[in-house]
Amino acid sequence: MHIFSSIKALLKREFLITYRNYSDVLSILTFFLLAIIIFVFSVGPNNEIFNEIGIGIIWTLILLSNTLSSKRFFQNDFDNNNIVLFHMSGLSYEMIVIIKIISVWLFFQIPFFIVIPIASIFLNIDFINIKTIFFSVVIGSTIITCITAISSSMNLLNKKNFTIGSLIIMIFSIPVIIFSVNLNNVSLEIANIQLKILLGIMFFFFSFTPWVSASCIRLGLQNK
């Protein structure tokens, strides 16, 4: 029961921090929408191009937006030793990572479901395809959140060059982009296969990330 109380307290804390710093979420969503508008004005009123590359644009901007929230994972709690207090409350570092992944996904990824329909209107994406986009974003955003957690924890070991973390996000997100972007251009059978592949990648990262990130946190604390 003590562990469940600690998990509940940490989730509540993450919610309160996000609520008080709601400008962080707004800035990420603003960046996403402004970038969409810039793409629209740069390409011009060519609906055929948007139908071809619209989903790719959305995924690219979701990926870039996630790099803005990479420090949200561990850096602040690591610097002020809160992460040690979480551990002393009875939570393993692996459990802390899982809670962080869930909270960041809830508070930073869910808002994208509000702005994606708006972006689809700007990019003239068929309403029928929005359903497929939502499915791929639910799975893909979970994968990207896990990858962001890995890169953020690795940044704890390398404070001189934070661009390495962003490169890690870009490189490991390539399979997500490949299997997500062309879902609307393939048959239903192939689309189902690609979604299952994405699910497999998601389960792999969700089981793999806590161990990698927890190891990086331990090494970071040892060398702090």
KEGULO-695057 format. One record per residue (C-alpha): residue number from 0; residue in one letter; x, y, z. Coordinates in nm, 2 decimals. Layout:
BEGIN
+------+------+--------+--------+--------+
! resi ! resn !     c1 !     c2 !     c3 !
+------+------+--------+--------+--------+
!  NUM !    A !      X !      Y !      Z !
...
+------+------+--------+--------+--------+
***
This chain:
BEGIN
+------+------+--------+--------+--------+
! resi ! resn !     c1 !     c2 !     c3 !
+------+------+--------+--------+--------+
!    0 !    M !   0.00 !   0.00 !   0.00 !
!    1 !    H !   0.29 !   0.23 !   0.07 !
!    2 !    I !   0.42 !   0.19 !  -0.28 !
!    3 !    F !   0.08 !   0.27 !  -0.43 !
!    4 !    S !   0.06 !   0.58 !  -0.21 !
!    5 !    S !   0.40 !   0.69 !  -0.35 !
!    6 !    I !   0.29 !   0.63 !  -0.71 !
!    7 !    K !  -0.02 !   0.82 !  -0.65 !
!    8 !    A !   0.17 !   1.11 !  -0.49 !
!    9 !    L !   0.42 !   1.13 !  -0.77 !
!   10 !    L !   0.15 !   1.13 !  -1.04 !
!   11 !    K !  -0.03 !   1.40 !  -0.85 !
!   12 !    R !   0.29 !   1.60 !  -0.82 !
!   13 !    E !   0.35 !   1.57 !  -1.20 !
!   14 !    F !   0.00 !   1.69 !  -1.26 !
!   15 !    L !   0.03 !   1.99 !  -1.03 !
!   16 !    I !   0.37 !   2.09 !  -1.19 !
!   17 !    T !   0.22 !   2.07 !  -1.54 !
!   18 !    Y !  -0.08 !   2.26 !  -1.43 !
!   19 !    R !   0.13 !   2.54 !  -1.28 !
!   20 !    N !   0.36 !   2.55 !  -1.58 !
!   21 !    Y !   0.09 !   2.51 !  -1.84 !
!   22 !    S !   0.28 !   2.76 !  -2.06 !
!   23 !    D !   0.52 !   2.48 !  -2.14 !
!   24 !    V !   0.24 !   2.28 !  -2.30 !
!   25 !    L !   0.10 !   2.58 !  -2.47 !
!   26 !    S !   0.44 !   2.67 !  -2.62 !
!   27 !    I !   0.48 !   2.32 !  -2.77 !
!   28 !    L !   0.13 !   2.33 !  -2.92 !
!   29 !    T !   0.19 !   2.68 !  -3.05 !
!   30 !    F !   0.52 !   2.57 !  -3.21 !
!   31 !    F !   0.33 !   2.28 !  -3.37 !
!   32 !    L !   0.05 !   2.50 !  -3.52 !
!   33 !    L !   0.28 !   2.78 !  -3.63 !
!   34 !    A !   0.51 !   2.54 !  -3.81 !
!   35 !    I !   0.20 !   2.39 !  -3.99 !
!   36 !    I !   0.10 !   2.74 !  -4.10 !
!   37 !    I !   0.45 !   2.81 !  -4.22 !
!   38 !    F !   0.44 !   2.49 !  -4.43 !
!   39 !    V !   0.11 !   2.59 !  -4.58 !
!   40 !    F !   0.23 !   2.93 !  -4.68 !
!   41 !    S !   0.56 !   2.80 !  -4.81 !
!   42 !    V !   0.40 !   2.53 !  -5.03 !
!   43 !    G !   0.10 !   2.74 !  -5.14 !
!   44 !    P !  -0.26 !   2.63 !  -5.22 !
!   45 !    N !  -0.17 !   2.29 !  -5.37 !
!   46 !    N !  -0.40 !   2.03 !  -5.22 !
!   47 !    E !  -0.24 !   1.74 !  -5.41 !
!   48 !    I !   0.09 !   1.80 !  -5.24 !
!   49 !    F !  -0.07 !   1.83 !  -4.90 !
!   50 !    N !  -0.25 !   1.50 !  -4.95 !
!   51 !    E !   0.08 !   1.34 !  -5.03 !
!   52 !    I !   0.30 !   1.49 !  -4.76 !
!   53 !    G !   0.04 !   1.62 !  -4.50 !
!   54 !    I !   0.07 !   1.33 !  -4.26 !
!   55 !    G !   0.45 !   1.33 !  -4.29 !
!   56 !    I !   0.45 !   1.70 !  -4.19 !
!   57 !    I !   0.24 !   1.63 !  -3.89 !
!   58 !    W !   0.46 !   1.34 !  -3.77 !
!   59 !    T !   0.78 !   1.55 !  -3.83 !
!   60 !    L !   0.65 !   1.83 !  -3.62 !
!   61 !    I !   0.53 !   1.60 !  -3.34 !
!   62 !    L !   0.88 !   1.46 !  -3.34 !
!   63 !    L !   1.04 !   1.80 !  -3.32 !
!   64 !    S !   0.79 !   1.91 !  -3.06 !
!   65 !    N !   0.90 !   1.62 !  -2.84 !
!   66 !    T !   1.26 !   1.73 !  -2.84 !
!   67 !    L !   1.14 !   2.05 !  -2.67 !
!   68 !    S !   1.00 !   1.85 !  -2.38 !
!   69 !    S !   1.31 !   1.63 !  -2.33 !
!   70 !    K !   1.44 !   1.82 !  -2.03 !
!   71 !    R !   1.09 !   1.78 !  -1.87 !
!   72 !    F !   1.17 !   1.42 !  -1.79 !
!   73 !    F !   1.45 !   1.39 !  -1.54 !
!   74 !    Q !   1.68 !   1.70 !  -1.56 !
!   75 !    N !   1.51 !   1.93 !  -1.31 !
!   76 !    D !   1.44 !   1.65 !  -1.06 !
!   77 !    F !   1.79 !   1.52 !  -1.10 !
!   78 !    D !   1.95 !   1.86 !  -1.03 !
!   79 !    N !   1.75 !   1.93 !  -0.72 !
!   80 !    N !   1.78 !   1.57 !  -0.59 !
!   81 !    N !   1.41 !   1.51 !  -0.59 !
!   82 !    I !   1.47 !   1.19 !  -0.79 !
!   83 !    V !   1.66 !   1.06 !  -0.48 !
!   84 !    L !   1.37 !   1.15 !  -0.26 !
!   85 !    F !   1.13 !   0.96 !  -0.49 !
!   86 !    H !   1.36 !   0.66 !  -0.46 !
!   87 !    M !   1.37 !   0.69 !  -0.08 !
!   88 !    S !   0.99 !   0.69 !  -0.07 !
!   89 !    G !   1.00 !   0.33 !  -0.18 !
!   90 !    L !   0.99 !   0.36 !  -0.56 !
!   91 !    S !   1.26 !   0.19 !  -0.77 !
!   92 !    Y !   1.43 !   0.40 !  -1.04 !
!   93 !    E !   1.26 !   0.18 !  -1.30 !
!   94 !    M !   0.91 !   0.26 !  -1.15 !
!   95 !    I !   1.00 !   0.63 !  -1.14 !
!   96 !    V !   1.08 !   0.61 !  -1.51 !
!   97 !    I !   0.75 !   0.44 !  -1.59 !
!   98 !    I !   0.55 !   0.70 !  -1.39 !
!   99 !    K !   0.74 !   0.98 !  -1.57 !
!  100 !    I !   0.66 !   0.82 !  -1.91 !
!  101 !    I !   0.29 !   0.79 !  -1.83 !
!  102 !    S !   0.27 !   1.15 !  -1.69 !
!  103 !    V !   0.46 !   1.30 !  -1.98 !
!  104 !    W !   0.24 !   1.11 !  -2.23 !
!  105 !    L !  -0.08 !   1.22 !  -2.06 !
!  106 !    F !   0.02 !   1.59 !  -2.02 !
!  107 !    F !   0.23 !   1.65 !  -2.33 !
!  108 !    Q !   0.10 !   1.40 !  -2.59 !
!  109 !    I !  -0.27 !   1.41 !  -2.53 !
!  110 !    P !  -0.30 !   1.78 !  -2.62 !
!  111 !    F !  -0.18 !   1.69 !  -2.97 !
!  112 !    F !  -0.51 !   1.51 !  -3.02 !
!  113 !    I !  -0.68 !   1.85 !  -2.99 !
!  114 !    V !  -0.46 !   2.03 !  -3.25 !
!  115 !    I !  -0.42 !   1.74 !  -3.50 !
!  116 !    P !  -0.78 !   1.80 !  -3.65 !
!  117 !    I !  -0.70 !   2.17 !  -3.68 !
!  118 !    A !  -0.37 !   2.08 !  -3.86 !
!  119 !    S !  -0.56 !   1.84 !  -4.08 !
!  120 !    I !  -0.79 !   2.12 !  -4.19 !
!  121 !    F !  -0.49 !   2.35 !  -4.28 !
!  122 !    L !  -0.32 !   2.06 !  -4.47 !
!  123 !    N !  -0.65 !   1.96 !  -4.64 !
!  124 !    I !  -0.63 !   1.60 !  -4.52 !
!  125 !    D !  -0.94 !   1.39 !  -4.58 !
!  126 !    F !  -1.15 !   1.34 !  -4.27 !
!  127 !    I !  -1.16 !   0.97 !  -4.34 !
!  128 !    N !  -0.78 !   0.95 !  -4.29 !
!  129 !    I !  -0.79 !   1.14 !  -3.95 !
!  130 !    K !  -0.90 !   0.81 !  -3.78 !
!  131 !    T !  -0.60 !   0.63 !  -3.91 !
!  132 !    I !  -0.38 !   0.93 !  -3.80 !
!  133 !    F !  -0.52 !   0.91 !  -3.44 !
!  134 !    F !  -0.45 !   0.53 !  -3.42 !
!  135 !    S !  -0.09 !   0.58 !  -3.54 !
!  136 !    V !  -0.04 !   0.88 !  -3.31 !
!  137 !    V !  -0.16 !   0.69 !  -3.00 !
!  138 !    I !   0.09 !   0.42 !  -3.07 !
!  139 !    G !   0.37 !   0.63 !  -3.21 !
!  140 !    S !   0.36 !   0.90 !  -2.95 !
!  141 !    T !   0.40 !   0.63 !  -2.68 !
!  142 !    I !   0.71 !   0.51 !  -2.86 !
!  143 !    I !   0.85 !   0.86 !  -2.90 !
!  144 !    T !   0.79 !   0.93 !  -2.53 !
!  145 !    C !   0.99 !   0.63 !  -2.44 !
!  146 !    I !   1.27 !   0.73 !  -2.68 !
!  147 !    T !   1.26 !   1.08 !  -2.53 !
!  148 !    A !   1.30 !   0.93 !  -2.18 !
!  149 !    I !   1.61 !   0.74 !  -2.29 !
!  150 !    S !   1.77 !   1.04 !  -2.45 !
!  151 !    S !   1.68 !   1.26 !  -2.15 !
!  152 !    S !   1.84 !   1.01 !  -1.91 !
!  153 !    M !   2.15 !   0.99 !  -2.13 !
!  154 !    N !   2.18 !   1.37 !  -2.11 !
!  155 !    L !   2.23 !   1.33 !  -1.73 !
!  156 !    L !   2.56 !   1.16 !  -1.82 !
!  157 !    N !   2.66 !   1.43 !  -2.07 !
!  158 !    K !   2.58 !   1.78 !  -1.97 !
!  159 !    K !   2.81 !   1.95 !  -2.22 !
!  160 !    N !   2.63 !   1.85 !  -2.54 !
!  161 !    F !   2.25 !   1.82 !  -2.51 !
!  162 !    T !   2.22 !   1.78 !  -2.89 !
!  163 !    I !   2.32 !   1.42 !  -2.86 !
!  164 !    G !   1.99 !   1.35 !  -2.69 !
!  165 !    S !   1.80 !   1.51 !  -2.98 !
!  166 !    L !   1.99 !   1.30 !  -3.23 !
!  167 !    I !   1.90 !   0.99 !  -3.04 !
!  168 !    I !   1.53 !   1.09 !  -3.06 !
!  169 !    M !   1.56 !   1.15 !  -3.44 !
!  170 !    I !   1.75 !   0.82 !  -3.51 !
!  171 !    F !   1.53 !   0.59 !  -3.31 !
!  172 !    S !   1.21 !   0.75 !  -3.43 !
!  173 !    I !   1.28 !   0.67 !  -3.80 !
!  174 !    P !   1.09 !   0.33 !  -3.78 !
!  175 !    V !   0.79 !   0.51 !  -3.63 !
!  176 !    I !   0.79 !   0.76 !  -3.91 !
!  177 !    I !   0.83 !   0.49 !  -4.18 !
!  178 !    F !   0.54 !   0.28 !  -4.06 !
!  179 !    S !   0.31 !   0.57 !  -3.97 !
!  180 !    V !   0.34 !   0.81 !  -4.26 !
!  181 !    N !   0.22 !   0.59 !  -4.54 !
!  182 !    L !  -0.07 !   0.42 !  -4.36 !
!  183 !    N !  -0.32 !   0.60 !  -4.57 !
!  184 !    N !  -0.16 !   0.50 !  -4.89 !
!  185 !    V !  -0.18 !   0.13 !  -4.85 !
!  186 !    S !  -0.45 !  -0.13 !  -4.84 !
!  187 !    L !  -0.64 !  -0.21 !  -4.52 !
!  188 !    E !  -0.46 !  -0.54 !  -4.48 !
!  189 !    I !  -0.11 !  -0.38 !  -4.50 !
!  190 !    A !  -0.22 !  -0.10 !  -4.28 !
!  191 !    N !  -0.33 !  -0.35 !  -4.01 !
!  192 !    I !   0.01 !  -0.52 !  -4.04 !
!  193 !    Q !   0.20 !  -0.19 !  -4.00 !
!  194 !    L !  -0.01 !  -0.10 !  -3.70 !
!  195 !    K !   0.08 !  -0.44 !  -3.54 !
!  196 !    I !   0.44 !  -0.37 !  -3.61 !
!  197 !    L !   0.41 !  -0.03 !  -3.44 !
!  198 !    L !   0.24 !  -0.21 !  -3.14 !
!  199 !    G !   0.53 !  -0.45 !  -3.12 !
!  200 !    I !   0.78 !  -0.16 !  -3.13 !
!  201 !    M !   0.58 !   0.02 !  -2.86 !
!  202 !    F !   0.58 !  -0.28 !  -2.63 !
!  203 !    F !   0.95 !  -0.33 !  -2.68 !
!  204 !    F !   1.04 !   0.03 !  -2.59 !
!  205 !    F !   0.80 !   0.04 !  -2.30 !
!  206 !    S !   0.96 !  -0.27 !  -2.15 !
!  207 !    F !   1.32 !  -0.17 !  -2.25 !
!  208 !    T !   1.32 !   0.20 !  -2.15 !
!  209 !    P !   1.28 !   0.18 !  -1.77 !
!  210 !    W !   1.59 !  -0.04 !  -1.74 !
!  211 !    V !   1.80 !   0.18 !  -1.97 !
!  212 !    S !   1.69 !   0.51 !  -1.81 !
!  213 !    A !   1.72 !   0.38 !  -1.46 !
!  214 !    S !   2.08 !   0.27 !  -1.53 !
!  215 !    C !   2.16 !   0.61 !  -1.66 !
!  216 !    I !   2.01 !   0.78 !  -1.36 !
!  217 !    R !   2.21 !   0.56 !  -1.12 !
!  218 !    L !   2.53 !   0.64 !  -1.31 !
!  219 !    G !   2.45 !   1.01 !  -1.32 !
!  220 !    L !   2.39 !   1.01 !  -0.94 !
!  221 !    Q !   2.73 !   0.83 !  -0.89 !
!  222 !    N !   2.91 !   1.08 !  -1.10 !
!  223 !    K !   2.72 !   1.39 !  -0.97 !
+------+------+--------+--------+--------+
***
